[in-house]
Amino acid sequence: MKIGIIIETSELEKSWNAFRFAVTAKKQGHEVKVFLMGEAVECEGLIDEKYNVDEQLKSFVNIGGEILACGTCLKSRQLNETEACPISTMVDCVNMVVWADKTVTF
């Protein structure tokens, strides 16, 4: 199955669970893409002793997961794209939703 995941939060437990879901789905053999928008573009580098979002994000990328990051949201926070989170657009988000069999939001 093709699963699209839209993450809109950088709240530790919620974003950590979103990436855990992405990792689990990928490990089960699903095609998975994640689109970060709003404050979720801040997830890379988000480290907490209990909810290590960055670790889950990197695990997702390391097993072949694809992350897209809203360019407008990055720019409004004066952040740059990274290798793990390239700048994307709303067109990319729409294309991901169209591509996906199911879309989940966190």
N, C-alpha and C positions, 0 to 999 in steps of 0.2 A: 504494500500500500504506500501511496505517496502522502506524507503528512507535512502540512505547513503549520508552523508555530509562530504566532505573533506575540512578542513579549513587550509590554508597555511599562514595566515597573523595574526599579532597581532596589525595591524593598528586599532585604536579604533572603528571608525564607521563601518568598514567592518566586523570585528570580532563580534561586537555587533549585527549587522544585521544578521549575520550567525546564532548566537545563538537564536535570536528572531525568525528566520525562523524555527529552530529546535524545539523550545518551541511551536510555533503555530502548526506545523505539528503533534507533539505529542499530543497536546490538541485536535486536530481534529480526533484522534484515529489511526493515522499511527504509524507503528513501525519505530523508528528512531535510527540510530547509527551515531556518529560523530567520525571522525579520524582527529587528530591534527598532522600536520607535519610542518617542518621548524619552523619559528618564532611563529607559532600558539601554540606551546607547552608552550609558556609564557602567555597564556590567563588567566589561573587561577590566581587570585589575581590582575588582571588588572582592576583598579577602576578609573573612571573619572566621574566628576559631570554630564556631559551630556550623555556619552556613557559608562555605567557601565557594562563592559563585564563580570566581575566576578559574578555580580548579575544574569545575564541571564544564565551563565554557571551553577550556582547553582540551578536556577529554573528548568533548563533542567534535571539535575541529580535528583532533588527532585520529579519530576513527572515520574521518571522511565526511563529517557533517558540514553543511554550508550555512554561513551566517551572512545576512545582509543588514546593513545599518542605514537608517534614514539620514540622508545627507543634510536635510534641513534641520533635523534634531541635533545632529553633531555640530553643525555650524552655530546654532543658537546657544550652544554650550561651549563654544570656542574649542571644540575637540577636532582632531584629525582622524581620518580613516586609518586603520591598521591592517596588517595582513589578514588577521582573523576576522576583522569587521570592516569590509570595504564599503565605501560610500555607495548608496543605492537611492532609488527614488520611489515615489508612490506607484509609478508604473511597474517597477520591479515587485512591489508588494502585491499589486493586483495580479500580475503574472504568476506569482507564487500561489495565490489563492486559486486561480484558474487551473494551475498545474496540479494542485493537491486534490486527492480524493476526499480528504478531511482537513479542516483547519481548526486549530485550537488556539485560544488566546489566554494569556496570563497577565 
